[in-house]
């Protein structure tokens, strides 16, 4: 993938697993680029559509609202996307490409990585808005080998998830240089209840990492280039 010029590198941040209006609006005010709401039936972070619809009316401009779904009917997902005015559907189940295209909205496909061989599964979903990489079945709060995510970047925009929190987000950004990161349990006080201090710390860590990646490094020849651009 082509790297952006110095000074233009910016990793987007999605705060996921939101259930409360005040948490969602506060996350947006702190600088989150995207807000994630889980509608998967068995999730302990399942969001109330009425709350999400209210957030959609109040959220600042240029903040993306994402609905997280898992093996739900097309009609149910379409209804929630429209009712809650979601910008993006994130699919975590066994949905195939035909399902994703039939939704009629932008789609982020979640792919579970248990080993490097799983990266090739992204090839089955060409042309989507992006690919969220997680460990296990998703929502486990466990990290995986980030070198697999580096390999996955050849398929398109990568959203890195899996056990990210303020203490490791900067290292993840420096190692993978993803389009975005996704954090749920790493920004919580309890399942579905956000800790705003953790969200703020996560955002600061990502911005510091972005600055580190793009800071020009002087060469013996007197030239400069973004740190890491030689790799």
C-alpha positions, 0 to 999 in steps of 0.5 A: 500500500502507498504510504502517505507523505510526512505529516498526513499519517492519521490512524482513525479510532473506533470506540466500540461496545457503546450502550449509553448515550452519554458515553457515546457523545463524550467519546465523540467529543474526546475525538473518537472517529467512529462509535460502535454499537453491538446488535448481535443478539447474544452480546452482553454489550447489546445496544438499545436501538432507541438509544442509538437512534438518539445518538445519531440525532446528537452526534457531532458531524463527521463521526461515523456510526457503526453497527455490529452484527452477527448472523442476523437476517438481511431484513433485520440488519437493514432495518437497524441500519435505517432506524439508527441511521448507521453509516456502516455495518460491521459483520462478525458472523458467517456472512458471505460476500453476496450477503454483504453486497445485498445489504445496500450499505457500506460494510466492514467485514470482521475476520478472526485470525488464529494463525497466519494462514487465516489472512488469505480469507480476506480474499473472499471479500473484495471491494468492501470498505475495510476489514476488521481483524480480531482474535477468536470469534471477536470481542474476546479482548485478546490480542493476536500476532500483529505481523499477520495484520501487516500482511493483511494490509495488501487486501485493503484498509485494515481496522486492528482490534483485539485486546487494544487499550491505552497501554498497547495502542501506540505499539500496535499503531507503530507495528502495523500502521493500520487504517484504524484501530478498534477498542471495546473492553480496553476502554471500559469500566465494566461491560458496556460502561465506558471509562472516559479517562481510558478513552482519552488516554487511548486517543493520546497514545494513538496520536503520539504513535502517529507523530512518531511514525511521521517524524522526519529522520535525518540521513547522512546525506542530508535528506529526510524521510518519514521514520519507517519509510525504508521498510 
